[in-house]
Amino acid sequence: MADTITLNPNVAELPPYNAGMNIAVARSKTGLTDIAALASNENPYGCSPKVAAALANLDPSRYADPACAILRGALSRKLDVAENRIVIGNGSEEMIAAVCRAVLQPLSTVVTITPGFGLHEIEPRANGAKIVKIPMTKDLRFDLEAVIEALREKPSIFFISSPSNPVGPALDGAQLGRLIAAIPPETLLVYDEAYFEFCDEQTPDGLKVLADNGISYVVLRTFSKAHGLAGLRVGYAVASDERLAQAMSSAKTPFNVNAAAQLAAVAALDDEDWMRQSVASVVAERKRLTEEIQSIGLFVPDSQTNFLFIDVECDSTVAFEHFLAHGIIVKPWKEPAFASFIRVTVGLPAENDRFIHALRLLKGELPMEKAAS
Ligand SMILES: *Cc1c(COP(=O)(O)O)cnc(C)c1O
């Protein structure tokens, strides 16, 4: 077939999204049935039992509410923000796309952080924006000085995930204060809090701190991580004002959030106890894993999330294959400066033990054994 169709080069030339390997794919590749899926930051405890109960009311034959009124109402009460500032997405990833489509024009500039979340670069580029990536410091902290310098150029959007995916730290109160003070009136701050629920108590709540500062912002949150609904796809944006929320709403497809996702999210939101308990277990395991990894002598930044970014001091792709042979899926980092890093989700205690055992084998602390088959 002749290549007669002119493609949009902004889209055709996008880098691929580096997704974690799917569990069924890993089973068929390795022949193992018992797979520890530690690549996609899902909740290892599943989701609240109230979700299954709510899904019994699902009617697949009816269109879901395009306005997600019940879910927005529940969020409005829980977060104490007006409903007309909340937009629900097919995952918060859809809200990353929507904010870009709502705000960016060809040759707009977007600033973000590296290493960072792939979609904070991919979606701006799909919309024809020029992207400026601010590296973290050598010891993998946010380089606030460099960010503030880049904001002097008045980019259209500044994307940051705090806590950082893939590294793990969150901005503290003083840092967030300095960032807010540096946001020019022309710049929209997109503050991605996908891992907010896993943070220590001292970490600022973006929704509370960003309000009433006079800057334009969008806070992103999701049901995929702490609430355990990754497979259903539901997340949300809270905008600083109704006009922004309205533009993002216009930028999404009308029936973007399916009926199952809406029912499940309302039920999950209603079971805060379940969420808090699973988060507490993950946070305790995060601490244990961090100490085990440090005891092997590897660099692992402190994390405020449900994952750890580890310098395994060898090619991340080689490490990925090693873990896969042991029935463990991790995420190899591909950016050249971080090609010796893997990102590992905190799993169930037994999965974490298995990961540590395989990590010790990789680092030659234990005699190599033949991978189980
Ligand atoms: C996981 C993640 C998201 C997207 O999650 P959804 O499943 O689309 O809600 C957004 N931002 C960051 C930083 C993430 O890690």
The ligand as an SDF file (V2000), in Angstrom:
LIG
                    3D

 15 15  0  0  0  0  0  0  0  0999 V2000
   -0.6530    6.2160   37.2560 C   0  0  0  0  0  0  0  0  0  0  0  0
   -0.4650    7.6800   37.0140 C   0  0  0  0  0  0  0  0  0  0  0  0
   -1.4370    8.4590   36.3740 C   0  0  0  0  0  0  0  0  0  0  0  0
   -2.6080    7.9210   35.6190 C   0  0  0  0  0  0  0  0  0  0  0  0
   -3.4010    7.1070   36.2330 O   0  0  0  0  0  0  0  0  0  0  0  0
   -4.8020    6.7240   35.6060 P   0  0  0  0  0  0  0  0  0  0  0  0
   -4.8300    5.2550   35.7370 O   0  0  0  0  0  0  0  0  0  0  0  0
   -4.8870    7.1860   34.1930 O   0  0  0  0  0  0  0  0  0  0  0  0
   -5.7810    7.4440   36.4660 O   0  0  0  0  0  0  0  0  0  0  0  0
   -1.2400    9.8050   36.2570 C   0  0  0  0  0  0  0  0  0  0  0  0
   -0.1360   10.3960   36.7150 N   0  0  0  0  0  0  0  0  0  0  0  0
    0.8360    9.6910   37.2980 C   0  0  0  0  0  0  0  0  0  0  0  0
    2.0530   10.3960   37.7670 C   0  0  0  0  0  0  0  0  0  0  0  0
    0.7090    8.3030   37.4590 C   0  0  0  0  0  0  0  0  0  0  0  0
    1.7150    7.6080   37.9850 O   0  0  0  0  0  0  0  0  0  0  0  0
  1  2  1  0
  2  3  1  0
  2 14  2  0
  3  4  1  0
  3 10  2  0
  4  5  1  0
  5  6  1  0
  6  7  2  0
  6  8  1  0
  6  9  1  0
 10 11  1  0
 11 12  2  0
 12 13  1  0
 12 14  1  0
 14 15  1  0
M  END
$$$$
